[in-house]
């Protein structure tokens, strides 16, 4: 082997080693940046989840105080009872109105004393 061939092979080996190192550094930096972005996203999501946890706890507390289906049924029955009473009063007022109209008609027919 002559000196020029050995020099050429050494340069080729150096080129391949530098190229391999460059590819390794590129991939390592890309992975580092990706890992940093994932860590930032995880932190942001954890902060959002913490806020949601408190809100969910408040909603669960309020949900325990909301009237149930049976409570709504009881309220409906009470409203129906009130409606019946109001209807009865309305009927009484209608009869009072009819009697007052009759009295007024008789007074108008006979005139005022």
Secondary structure, DSSP 8 states (H G I E B T S, - for coil): --HHHHHHHHHHHHHHHHHHHHHHHHHHHHHHHHHHHHHHHHHHHHHHHHHHHHHHHHHHHHHHHS--HHHHHHHHHHHHHHHHHHHHHHHHHHHHHHHHHHHHHHHHHH---
